[in-house]
């Protein structure tokens, strides 16, 4: 299904570039949150977190629209429609002087960006399957992680020399460049024989089919819990490092170093997943995620923040485990959905994101003078994930015995 003129390397990098528009739209804005908040007249620093979290709400909603449409009309046209929505949303963010309109623009940005994000996963599923699909997804995520490494520094630079609005302008230009590359080089991955004639009931039947598949549902819920806990960090990181630790100038460097931890894990996963399998790696990673959270809470249960070096160490370990979870959980959810990859990717993304946004907003509201609420949130999400994972594993084992 791959175009002979397009190498696997180009395919992986292009898919990562599509997802990177999302990462750039989120992470480059982080250093500018206080400035944007002042410009828009927000009175509470916690409200600024919504500029980050609400784009995720749009990502979740948009996937429900674009996923089913892509199963009927192909992946490429849907990517173009999504980018047009992103352009309109970016103009709203650039021109508004109202906080509520900024939030609306960010939600609309998320809706537009949900198209390339969802289509990226669907195109990988169209082209690969099994543990090799997990390997490709891991490599895509690894390249995608490079954006958070540089995005806050880029955002800080643009804000300092050109103002915070230049961040939105740069993201728009970057996205346009990726779209041109995508248009010129990426072939359609949805084979004609798999196209589903468009009817409104297609979404209904696809949704019913999705929720009949136990593995797809369970691993989608796990993705929501892990994504939600990580989203808390994304939305509060600027507040933690700049307000609690007074490290505004060092924030981009700290953020980049922690992003490297996630990237290293995804790189290792691309090799290890073929050898050990997705289930085993998810099991190990969830255990490490829970143990790390619990250890932090035990050691620092007096609400006093540890030194910045200790905190970075715990974050690095925590995000290292998350790096193994992101790609594998998504791949495990998508594995049985090859016949409805577009709708499957949409529902998977919608459910996990709609779960993640309230988790992030709720836990984030408690992150004011201490980072302990963040790790309590990690622990609760991790424990629930473990329970679901083991319950599902026992169910699979019992079915195999009956066979």
TORBA-610253 format. One record per residue (C-alpha): x, y, z; residue in one letter. Coordinates in pm, 1 decimal, always signed. Example, Ala and Ser with C-alpha at 12.3 -4.5 7.8 and 13.67 -1.06 7.14 Angstrom:
REM residues 2
pt u = +1230.0&v = -450.0&w = +780.0&r = a;
pt u = +1367.0&v = -106.0&w = +714.0&r = s;
END
This chain:
REM residues 403
pt u = +0.0&v = +0.0&w = +0.0&r = x;
pt u = +300.8&v = +224.4&w = +39.2&r = x;
pt u = +403.7&v = +429.1&w = -261.7&r = x;
pt u = +725.5&v = +287.6&w = -405.3&r = x;
pt u = +863.8&v = +641.2&w = -434.6&r = x;
pt u = +820.6&v = +693.5&w = -59.2&r = x;
pt u = +1055.7&v = +518.1&w = +179.7&r = x;
pt u = +947.5&v = +385.6&w = +515.6&r = x;
pt u = +1172.9&v = +647.2&w = +678.2&r = x;
pt u = +995.3&v = +930.4&w = +497.3&r = x;
pt u = +657.5&v = +784.1&w = +592.8&r = x;
pt u = +754.5&v = +769.8&w = +961.4&r = x;
pt u = +898.6&v = +1122.3&w = +965.1&r = x;
pt u = +597.4&v = +1262.7&w = +778.3&r = x;
pt u = +356.0&v = +1097.6&w = +1022.9&r = x;
pt u = +559.8&v = +1240.3&w = +1309.8&r = x;
pt u = +551.9&v = +1584.0&w = +1146.0&r = x;
pt u = +172.4&v = +1569.0&w = +1123.7&r = x;
pt u = +149.2&v = +1491.3&w = +1494.4&r = x;
pt u = +412.9&v = +1753.7&w = +1569.8&r = x;
pt u = +179.0&v = +2033.6&w = +1464.7&r = x;
pt u = -28.7&v = +1932.8&w = +1766.2&r = x;
pt u = +273.7&v = +1925.8&w = +1997.9&r = x;
pt u = +398.8&v = +2262.2&w = +1875.2&r = x;
pt u = +56.1&v = +2420.6&w = +1925.2&r = x;
pt u = +58.0&v = +2302.9&w = +2287.0&r = x;
pt u = +417.9&v = +2318.1&w = +2409.5&r = x;
pt u = +540.3&v = +2635.6&w = +2239.3&r = x;
pt u = +268.4&v = +2831.0&w = +2419.1&r = x;
pt u = +372.6&v = +2713.9&w = +2769.2&r = x;
pt u = +628.5&v = +2991.6&w = +2845.5&r = x;
pt u = +378.8&v = +3254.5&w = +2729.5&r = x;
pt u = +87.7&v = +3152.6&w = +2954.5&r = x;
pt u = +136.4&v = +3433.4&w = +3213.6&r = x;
pt u = +178.7&v = +3695.2&w = +2937.5&r = x;
pt u = -129.6&v = +3573.4&w = +2750.9&r = x;
pt u = -321.8&v = +3564.5&w = +3078.8&r = x;
pt u = -224.7&v = +3924.5&w = +3155.1&r = x;
pt u = -316.8&v = +4033.8&w = +2801.6&r = x;
pt u = -658.5&v = +3868.7&w = +2828.9&r = x;
pt u = -719.2&v = +3988.6&w = +3185.5&r = x;
pt u = -733.5&v = +3655.0&w = +3370.9&r = x;
pt u = -716.9&v = +3696.9&w = +3748.5&r = x;
pt u = -626.2&v = +3340.4&w = +3849.8&r = x;
pt u = -311.1&v = +3164.0&w = +3726.9&r = x;
pt u = -497.6&v = +2830.2&w = +3740.1&r = x;
pt u = -733.3&v = +2961.9&w = +3470.1&r = x;
pt u = -436.9&v = +2994.8&w = +3234.9&r = x;
pt u = -407.5&v = +2613.8&w = +3244.0&r = x;
pt u = -723.8&v = +2598.7&w = +3031.5&r = x;
pt u = -532.3&v = +2747.1&w = +2737.9&r = x;
pt u = -349.5&v = +2413.2&w = +2736.5&r = x;
pt u = -616.4&v = +2165.1&w = +2846.4&r = x;
pt u = -901.0&v = +2292.6&w = +2626.5&r = x;
pt u = -712.5&v = +2223.2&w = +2305.2&r = x;
pt u = -725.6&v = +1858.8&w = +2412.3&r = x;
pt u = -1103.2&v = +1881.4&w = +2441.5&r = x;
pt u = -1112.3&v = +1993.8&w = +2078.4&r = x;
pt u = -883.7&v = +1707.6&w = +1983.1&r = x;
pt u = -1128.6&v = +1463.9&w = +2136.3&r = x;
pt u = -1439.2&v = +1613.3&w = +1975.3&r = x;
pt u = -1281.7&v = +1648.6&w = +1631.4&r = x;
pt u = -1181.8&v = +1285.4&w = +1611.4&r = x;
pt u = -1547.2&v = +1181.5&w = +1629.3&r = x;
pt u = -1613.4&v = +1391.4&w = +1320.0&r = x;
pt u = -1308.8&v = +1319.8&w = +1107.2&r = x;
pt u = -1249.8&v = +952.4&w = +1189.2&r = x;
pt u = -1575.0&v = +814.5&w = +1043.3&r = x;
pt u = -1554.6&v = +1050.2&w = +743.5&r = x;
pt u = -1206.5&v = +920.9&w = +661.6&r = x;
pt u = -1337.3&v = +563.1&w = +634.9&r = x;
pt u = -1564.7&v = +683.2&w = +353.2&r = x;
pt u = -1367.6&v = +954.4&w = +175.0&r = x;
pt u = -1006.5&v = +857.3&w = +245.8&r = x;
pt u = -742.6&v = +988.9&w = +484.2&r = x;
pt u = -591.3&v = +1269.6&w = +276.1&r = x;
pt u = -900.5&v = +1485.6&w = +208.4&r = x;
pt u = -986.3&v = +1479.6&w = +578.6&r = x;
pt u = -637.4&v = +1603.8&w = +671.4&r = x;
pt u = -686.7&v = +1904.2&w = +441.0&r = x;
pt u = -1028.0&v = +1988.6&w = +589.5&r = x;
pt u = -885.3&v = +1973.5&w = +940.3&r = x;
pt u = -605.0&v = +2210.8&w = +852.4&r = x;
pt u = -851.8&v = +2465.2&w = +712.6&r = x;
pt u = -1032.6&v = +2457.9&w = +1048.1&r = x;
pt u = -695.2&v = +2503.9&w = +1221.2&r = x;
pt u = -624.1&v = +2815.0&w = +1010.4&r = x;
pt u = -957.2&v = +2972.7&w = +1110.1&r = x;
pt u = -897.5&v = +2888.0&w = +1476.8&r = x;
pt u = -546.3&v = +3034.3&w = +1471.8&r = x;
pt u = -680.4&v = +3362.9&w = +1334.6&r = x;
pt u = -928.6&v = +3375.4&w = +1625.1&r = x;
pt u = -646.2&v = +3319.2&w = +1877.2&r = x;
pt u = -434.2&v = +3589.2&w = +1713.1&r = x;
pt u = -703.2&v = +3855.9&w = +1703.0&r = x;
pt u = -906.1&v = +3807.6&w = +2021.5&r = x;
pt u = -872.1&v = +4019.4&w = +2335.7&r = x;
pt u = -1118.2&v = +3806.4&w = +2530.7&r = x;
pt u = -1028.2&v = +3502.2&w = +2742.0&r = x;
pt u = -1346.5&v = +3312.6&w = +2652.8&r = x;
pt u = -1282.3&v = +3365.7&w = +2280.2&r = x;
pt u = -924.2&v = +3247.4&w = +2326.9&r = x;
pt u = -1057.1&v = +2929.3&w = +2485.9&r = x;
pt u = -1302.8&v = +2890.5&w = +2195.9&r = x;
pt u = -1016.2&v = +2936.7&w = +1950.8&r = x;
pt u = -807.3&v = +2676.5&w = +2132.1&r = x;
pt u = -1093.7&v = +2425.5&w = +2128.5&r = x;
pt u = -1138.1&v = +2494.8&w = +1756.0&r = x;
pt u = -763.2&v = +2451.9&w = +1703.4&r = x;
pt u = -791.5&v = +2113.4&w = +1870.9&r = x;
pt u = -1081.9&v = +2015.3&w = +1646.4&r = x;
pt u = -879.4&v = +2105.3&w = +1337.0&r = x;
pt u = -562.2&v = +1934.2&w = +1459.2&r = x;
pt u = -754.3&v = +1620.2&w = +1551.7&r = x;
pt u = -765.9&v = +1542.5&w = +1181.3&r = x;
pt u = -390.3&v = +1499.2&w = +1114.1&r = x;
pt u = -347.1&v = +1340.0&w = +1457.1&r = x;
pt u = -618.3&v = +1078.7&w = +1397.6&r = x;
pt u = -530.0&v = +1022.8&w = +1034.0&r = x;
pt u = -167.8&v = +962.5&w = +1130.0&r = x;
pt u = -270.8&v = +670.7&w = +1352.2&r = x;
pt u = -520.2&v = +541.3&w = +1095.6&r = x;
pt u = -258.3&v = +556.3&w = +816.5&r = x;
pt u = -11.6&v = +359.4&w = +1029.1&r = x;
pt u = -285.8&v = +102.7&w = +1100.1&r = x;
pt u = -369.9&v = +90.4&w = +727.2&r = x;
pt u = -9.3&v = +3.7&w = +649.5&r = x;
pt u = +106.5&v = -216.3&w = +942.0&r = x;
pt u = -27.0&v = -454.1&w = +1207.6&r = x;
pt u = +71.3&v = -639.6&w = +1524.5&r = x;
pt u = +389.6&v = -570.6&w = +1718.6&r = x;
pt u = +542.0&v = -418.0&w = +1404.8&r = x;
pt u = +264.2&v = -160.0&w = +1406.4&r = x;
pt u = +360.0&v = -84.0&w = +1768.5&r = x;
pt u = +721.7&v = -48.9&w = +1656.0&r = x;
pt u = +627.2&v = +203.0&w = +1385.3&r = x;
pt u = +403.2&v = +395.9&w = +1625.5&r = x;
pt u = +686.3&v = +406.1&w = +1878.6&r = x;
pt u = +924.0&v = +550.6&w = +1619.2&r = x;
pt u = +661.4&v = +806.8&w = +1515.8&r = x;
pt u = +612.4&v = +907.6&w = +1879.1&r = x;
pt u = +990.0&v = +921.4&w = +1931.4&r = x;
pt u = +1033.9&v = +1170.8&w = +1646.5&r = x;
pt u = +722.1&v = +1353.8&w = +1763.2&r = x;
pt u = +879.2&v = +1387.8&w = +2111.5&r = x;
pt u = +1162.4&v = +1594.6&w = +1964.0&r = x;
pt u = +916.8&v = +1884.0&w = +1927.2&r = x;
pt u = +852.3&v = +1927.0&w = +2303.6&r = x;
pt u = +1231.3&v = +1926.1&w = +2349.6&r = x;
pt u = +1265.4&v = +2248.4&w = +2148.7&r = x;
pt u = +912.5&v = +2395.0&w = +2154.1&r = x;
pt u = +927.7&v = +2584.6&w = +2488.1&r = x;
pt u = +1267.1&v = +2732.1&w = +2396.9&r = x;
pt u = +1131.0&v = +2830.9&w = +2057.1&r = x;
pt u = +822.6&v = +2979.3&w = +2222.4&r = x;
pt u = +1036.9&v = +3173.1&w = +2470.3&r = x;
pt u = +1250.9&v = +3309.8&w = +2185.7&r = x;
pt u = +953.4&v = +3413.2&w = +1972.5&r = x;
pt u = +776.2&v = +3574.3&w = +2267.5&r = x;
pt u = +1085.6&v = +3768.4&w = +2375.9&r = x;
pt u = +1167.8&v = +3913.1&w = +2035.0&r = x;
pt u = +836.6&v = +3920.7&w = +1848.8&r = x;
pt u = +559.3&v = +3894.0&w = +2111.3&r = x;
pt u = +340.3&v = +3601.8&w = +2212.5&r = x;
pt u = +125.4&v = +3622.5&w = +1897.8&r = x;
pt u = +425.2&v = +3520.6&w = +1688.3&r = x;
pt u = +402.7&v = +3172.9&w = +1848.7&r = x;
pt u = +63.0&v = +3117.1&w = +1688.0&r = x;
pt u = +186.4&v = +3262.1&w = +1357.3&r = x;
pt u = +491.8&v = +3034.5&w = +1351.0&r = x;
pt u = +280.9&v = +2726.9&w = +1424.0&r = x;
pt u = +53.6&v = +2818.1&w = +1136.3&r = x;
pt u = +345.9&v = +2854.1&w = +892.4&r = x;
pt u = +502.9&v = +2528.1&w = +1014.5&r = x;
pt u = +174.0&v = +2346.8&w = +963.1&r = x;
pt u = +142.7&v = +2486.1&w = +611.6&r = x;
pt u = +487.1&v = +2349.4&w = +525.1&r = x;
pt u = +393.3&v = +2003.1&w = +654.2&r = x;
pt u = +68.0&v = +2012.9&w = +456.7&r = x;
pt u = +254.5&v = +2087.9&w = +132.6&r = x;
pt u = +493.7&v = +1798.2&w = +199.5&r = x;
pt u = +197.7&v = +1571.0&w = +280.1&r = x;
pt u = +17.0&v = +1674.8&w = -39.3&r = x;
pt u = +319.7&v = +1615.0&w = -260.8&r = x;
pt u = +456.6&v = +1291.8&w = -113.4&r = x;
pt u = +199.2&v = +1092.1&w = +83.6&r = x;
pt u = -19.9&v = +847.6&w = -110.5&r = x;
pt u = -367.8&v = +755.5&w = +8.6&r = x;
pt u = -340.9&v = +456.6&w = +245.6&r = x;
pt u = -708.0&v = +356.5&w = +257.9&r = x;
pt u = -758.0&v = +91.3&w = -7.2&r = x;
pt u = -1073.3&v = +127.5&w = -217.8&r = x;
pt u = -1206.3&v = -211.0&w = -105.4&r = x;
pt u = -1205.0&v = -94.1&w = +258.3&r = x;
pt u = -1395.0&v = +229.7&w = +195.6&r = x;
pt u = -1732.6&v = +237.2&w = +369.3&r = x;
pt u = -2013.7&v = +415.2&w = +179.7&r = x;
pt u = -2098.7&v = +727.5&w = +377.3&r = x;
pt u = -2421.0&v = +709.3&w = +574.6&r = x;
pt u = -2506.6&v = +862.7&w = +908.7&r = x;
pt u = -2560.8&v = +515.0&w = +1049.8&r = x;
pt u = -2196.7&v = +426.3&w = +972.6&r = x;
pt u = -2087.9&v = +604.5&w = +1288.6&r = x;
pt u = -2357.8&v = +428.0&w = +1491.0&r = x;
pt u = -2265.2&v = +83.3&w = +1362.7&r = x;
pt u = -1892.8&v = +155.9&w = +1401.7&r = x;
pt u = -1942.5&v = +273.4&w = +1759.2&r = x;
pt u = -2145.1&v = -35.5&w = +1847.8&r = x;
pt u = -1875.3&v = -252.6&w = +1689.7&r = x;
pt u = -1601.9&v = -70.1&w = +1884.1&r = x;
pt u = -1769.4&v = -117.9&w = +2221.9&r = x;
pt u = -1822.6&v = -486.9&w = +2152.0&r = x;
pt u = -1444.9&v = -537.2&w = +2135.9&r = x;
pt u = -1324.4&v = -574.0&w = +2494.8&r = x;
pt u = -955.5&v = -507.4&w = +2428.2&r = x;
pt u = -1030.2&v = -187.5&w = +2236.7&r = x;
pt u = -1243.0&v = -53.1&w = +2523.4&r = x;
pt u = -1006.6&v = -151.4&w = +2806.5&r = x;
pt u = -692.3&v = -13.3&w = +2644.7&r = x;
pt u = -875.8&v = +303.6&w = +2544.0&r = x;
pt u = -966.9&v = +358.5&w = +2910.9&r = x;
pt u = -604.4&v = +298.2&w = +3009.2&r = x;
pt u = -493.9&v = +554.6&w = +2749.6&r = x;
pt u = -735.7&v = +806.5&w = +2899.2&r = x;
pt u = -604.1&v = +757.7&w = +3251.4&r = x;
pt u = -237.1&v = +782.6&w = +3153.3&r = x;
pt u = -296.6&v = +1072.2&w = +2913.9&r = x;
pt u = -492.3&v = +1255.1&w = +3183.1&r = x;
pt u = -215.9&v = +1222.0&w = +3439.9&r = x;
pt u = +43.8&v = +1342.8&w = +3188.8&r = x;
pt u = -181.9&v = +1629.8&w = +3080.8&r = x;
pt u = -180.1&v = +1756.5&w = +3439.1&r = x;
pt u = +196.4&v = +1796.5&w = +3410.2&r = x;
pt u = +167.2&v = +1972.6&w = +3073.8&r = x;
pt u = -86.6&v = +2224.1&w = +3201.5&r = x;
pt u = +89.0&v = +2291.3&w = +3534.9&r = x;
pt u = +457.4&v = +2265.6&w = +3440.5&r = x;
pt u = +496.8&v = +2637.5&w = +3375.9&r = x;
pt u = +326.1&v = +2714.0&w = +3707.5&r = x;
pt u = +541.3&v = +2461.1&w = +3896.9&r = x;
pt u = +881.4&v = +2560.1&w = +3762.9&r = x;
pt u = +824.0&v = +2934.2&w = +3728.2&r = x;
pt u = +604.4&v = +3002.9&w = +4032.7&r = x;
pt u = +691.4&v = +2734.9&w = +4286.9&r = x;
pt u = +1062.7&v = +2708.4&w = +4203.3&r = x;
pt u = +1124.9&v = +3054.2&w = +4053.3&r = x;
pt u = +1297.5&v = +2906.4&w = +3747.5&r = x;
pt u = +1135.3&v = +3099.6&w = +3463.9&r = x;
pt u = +1455.1&v = +3127.3&w = +3259.8&r = x;
pt u = +1543.7&v = +2760.8&w = +3307.6&r = x;
pt u = +1191.8&v = +2633.4&w = +3233.3&r = x;
pt u = +1248.8&v = +2556.5&w = +2860.4&r = x;
pt u = +1566.1&v = +2359.6&w = +2943.2&r = x;
pt u = +1395.8&v = +2161.1&w = +3220.9&r = x;
pt u = +1096.9&v = +2087.2&w = +2999.6&r = x;
pt u = +1327.2&v = +1973.6&w = +2717.9&r = x;
pt u = +1526.6&v = +1740.2&w = +2944.3&r = x;
pt u = +1209.6&v = +1569.5&w = +3064.0&r = x;
pt u = +1080.7&v = +1536.3&w = +2707.9&r = x;
pt u = +1405.0&v = +1355.6&w = +2622.7&r = x;
pt u = +1319.2&v = +1101.4&w = +2894.5&r = x;
pt u = +992.9&v = +1020.1&w = +2715.5&r = x;
pt u = +1171.4&v = +1010.2&w = +2379.5&r = x;
pt u = +1436.2&v = +767.9&w = +2506.5&r = x;
pt u = +1166.1&v = +532.6&w = +2633.2&r = x;
pt u = +978.6&v = +536.9&w = +2302.9&r = x;
pt u = +1303.1&v = +467.1&w = +2117.5&r = x;
pt u = +1379.6&v = +167.9&w = +2340.4&r = x;
pt u = +1021.6&v = +49.7&w = +2304.0&r = x;
pt u = +1053.2&v = +37.5&w = +1924.8&r = x;
pt u = +1318.4&v = -232.4&w = +1975.3&r = x;
pt u = +1193.6&v = -408.3&w = +2288.4&r = x;
pt u = +829.1&v = -441.2&w = +2182.6&r = x;
pt u = +914.2&v = -685.7&w = +1904.4&r = x;
pt u = +1114.4&v = -901.2&w = +2148.1&r = x;
pt u = +890.4&v = -892.3&w = +2456.6&r = x;
pt u = +547.3&v = -795.6&w = +2321.3&r = x;
pt u = +314.5&v = -511.2&w = +2408.9&r = x;
pt u = +135.1&v = -674.6&w = +2704.7&r = x;
pt u = +449.5&v = -750.6&w = +2899.6&r = x;
pt u = +596.8&v = -403.0&w = +2849.4&r = x;
pt u = +268.9&v = -235.7&w = +2951.8&r = x;
pt u = +263.5&v = -452.3&w = +3266.8&r = x;
pt u = +618.4&v = -353.9&w = +3368.0&r = x;
pt u = +561.5&v = +11.4&w = +3287.8&r = x;
pt u = +237.9&v = +41.0&w = +3485.4&r = x;
pt u = +403.2&v = -116.1&w = +3789.7&r = x;
pt u = +696.0&v = +126.7&w = +3765.5&r = x;
pt u = +454.6&v = +419.1&w = +3719.4&r = x;
pt u = +266.9&v = +330.4&w = +4040.2&r = x;
pt u = +577.8&v = +255.9&w = +4247.3&r = x;
pt u = +743.4&v = +586.6&w = +4149.1&r = x;
pt u = +433.1&v = +785.2&w = +4245.8&r = x;
pt u = +393.4&v = +602.8&w = +4575.7&r = x;
pt u = +759.6&v = +650.7&w = +4666.1&r = x;
pt u = +737.8&v = +1026.7&w = +4609.7&r = x;
pt u = +424.6&v = +1056.9&w = +4825.6&r = x;
pt u = +585.3&v = +858.4&w = +5108.8&r = x;
pt u = +909.0&v = +1058.8&w = +5102.5&r = x;
pt u = +746.8&v = +1403.5&w = +5073.0&r = x;
pt u = +415.6&v = +1371.6&w = +5258.2&r = x;
pt u = +446.0&v = +1707.0&w = +5437.1&r = x;
pt u = +348.7&v = +1912.3&w = +5129.9&r = x;
pt u = +700.3&v = +2057.2&w = +5118.0&r = x;
pt u = +851.0&v = +2045.0&w = +4770.9&r = x;
pt u = +1181.6&v = +1857.5&w = +4733.8&r = x;
pt u = +1482.4&v = +2019.4&w = +4573.4&r = x;
pt u = +1451.4&v = +2083.9&w = +4202.1&r = x;
pt u = +1704.0&v = +1809.8&w = +4122.2&r = x;
pt u = +1505.6&v = +1549.3&w = +4317.6&r = x;
pt u = +1182.1&v = +1658.5&w = +4150.7&r = x;
pt u = +1336.1&v = +1638.2&w = +3803.8&r = x;
pt u = +1467.6&v = +1291.9&w = +3888.9&r = x;
pt u = +1120.9&v = +1166.6&w = +3985.8&r = x;
pt u = +963.2&v = +1330.2&w = +3681.7&r = x;
pt u = +1226.0&v = +1171.4&w = +3455.1&r = x;
pt u = +1153.3&v = +821.5&w = +3588.5&r = x;
pt u = +778.4&v = +878.4&w = +3570.5&r = x;
pt u = +787.8&v = +1003.1&w = +3213.4&r = x;
pt u = +1026.4&v = +724.9&w = +3113.4&r = x;
pt u = +754.1&v = +475.2&w = +3207.2&r = x;
pt u = +492.2&v = +685.6&w = +3025.4&r = x;
pt u = +708.3&v = +668.9&w = +2713.1&r = x;
pt u = +657.3&v = +291.8&w = +2709.1&r = x;
pt u = +282.5&v = +325.2&w = +2766.4&r = x;
pt u = +168.5&v = +582.6&w = +2508.7&r = x;
pt u = +239.0&v = +390.8&w = +2187.5&r = x;
pt u = +167.9&v = +43.4&w = +2324.1&r = x;
pt u = -169.9&v = +129.9&w = +2475.1&r = x;
pt u = -280.7&v = +295.2&w = +2151.9&r = x;
pt u = -152.4&v = +1.5&w = +1945.7&r = x;
pt u = -325.0&v = -254.3&w = +2170.4&r = x;
pt u = -652.1&v = -63.7&w = +2138.3&r = x;
pt u = -618.2&v = -36.6&w = +1758.4&r = x;
pt u = -498.1&v = -392.5&w = +1693.8&r = x;
pt u = -848.0&v = -551.1&w = +1662.9&r = x;
pt u = -990.7&v = -250.5&w = +1473.0&r = x;
pt u = -831.5&v = -292.1&w = +1130.4&r = x;
pt u = -1173.6&v = -319.0&w = +963.5&r = x;
pt u = -1287.6&v = +12.7&w = +1116.5&r = x;
pt u = -952.8&v = +187.7&w = +1161.2&r = x;
pt u = -1085.0&v = +540.7&w = +1102.5&r = x;
pt u = -1385.3&v = +514.1&w = +1333.6&r = x;
pt u = -1178.5&v = +308.4&w = +1577.0&r = x;
pt u = -903.4&v = +571.2&w = +1596.5&r = x;
pt u = -1169.1&v = +841.0&w = +1638.2&r = x;
pt u = -1351.0&v = +674.0&w = +1926.4&r = x;
pt u = -1024.3&v = +571.6&w = +2088.4&r = x;
pt u = -898.7&v = +929.2&w = +2074.0&r = x;
pt u = -1229.6&v = +1082.6&w = +2179.2&r = x;
pt u = -1285.5&v = +863.1&w = +2483.1&r = x;
pt u = -925.8&v = +886.6&w = +2605.4&r = x;
pt u = -917.4&v = +1265.4&w = +2558.2&r = x;
pt u = -1259.7&v = +1332.7&w = +2710.0&r = x;
pt u = -1142.9&v = +1131.1&w = +3008.9&r = x;
pt u = -810.1&v = +1314.4&w = +3024.6&r = x;
pt u = -937.0&v = +1675.5&w = +3019.7&r = x;
pt u = -1146.9&v = +1661.9&w = +3339.8&r = x;
pt u = -874.5&v = +1456.5&w = +3510.3&r = x;
pt u = -620.2&v = +1725.9&w = +3423.2&r = x;
pt u = -846.6&v = +2015.0&w = +3520.3&r = x;
pt u = -946.4&v = +1855.3&w = +3852.8&r = x;
pt u = -596.8&v = +1756.7&w = +3965.9&r = x;
pt u = -444.9&v = +2075.0&w = +3824.5&r = x;
pt u = -674.7&v = +2290.1&w = +4039.4&r = x;
pt u = -494.8&v = +2155.8&w = +4349.3&r = x;
pt u = -143.5&v = +2220.3&w = +4214.8&r = x;
pt u = -79.2&v = +2560.9&w = +4368.9&r = x;
pt u = +196.5&v = +2562.2&w = +4632.7&r = x;
pt u = +305.0&v = +2197.2&w = +4614.5&r = x;
pt u = +362.9&v = +1927.2&w = +4351.9&r = x;
pt u = +227.3&v = +1651.8&w = +4578.8&r = x;
pt u = -126.9&v = +1666.8&w = +4428.1&r = x;
pt u = +31.6&v = +1589.0&w = +4092.6&r = x;
pt u = +188.4&v = +1267.2&w = +4221.6&r = x;
pt u = -129.4&v = +1171.7&w = +4407.1&r = x;
pt u = -305.4&v = +1203.3&w = +4072.9&r = x;
pt u = -36.5&v = +986.5&w = +3910.2&r = x;
pt u = -85.9&v = +720.4&w = +4179.1&r = x;
pt u = -465.8&v = +708.8&w = +4154.8&r = x;
pt u = -461.6&v = +690.8&w = +3772.8&r = x;
pt u = -189.2&v = +425.6&w = +3783.8&r = x;
pt u = -371.5&v = +204.9&w = +4035.9&r = x;
pt u = -697.1&v = +216.7&w = +3840.4&r = x;
pt u = -503.0&v = +132.5&w = +3524.1&r = x;
pt u = -339.2&v = -167.2&w = +3690.3&r = x;
pt u = -673.4&v = -302.2&w = +3810.2&r = x;
pt u = -823.8&v = -273.6&w = +3461.6&r = x;
pt u = -515.6&v = -424.3&w = +3297.0&r = x;
pt u = -501.6&v = -729.2&w = +3525.1&r = x;
pt u = -877.8&v = -784.1&w = +3506.4&r = x;
pt u = -855.6&v = -783.5&w = +3127.2&r = x;
pt u = -549.9&v = -1011.9&w = +3126.2&r = x;
pt u = -731.6&v = -1270.8&w = +3339.5&r = x;
pt u = -1030.9&v = -1255.7&w = +3104.9&r = x;
pt u = -807.4&v = -1318.3&w = +2802.3&r = x;
pt u = -635.4&v = -1608.3&w = +2980.8&r = x;
pt u = -967.5&v = -1773.5&w = +3069.3&r = x;
pt u = -1088.6&v = -1746.8&w = +2708.5&r = x;
pt u = -764.8&v = -1903.7&w = +2580.0&r = x;
pt u = -805.5&v = -2197.0&w = +2824.1&r = x;
pt u = -1156.9&v = -2260.1&w = +2696.5&r = x;
pt u = -1025.7&v = -2268.7&w = +2340.1&r = x;
END
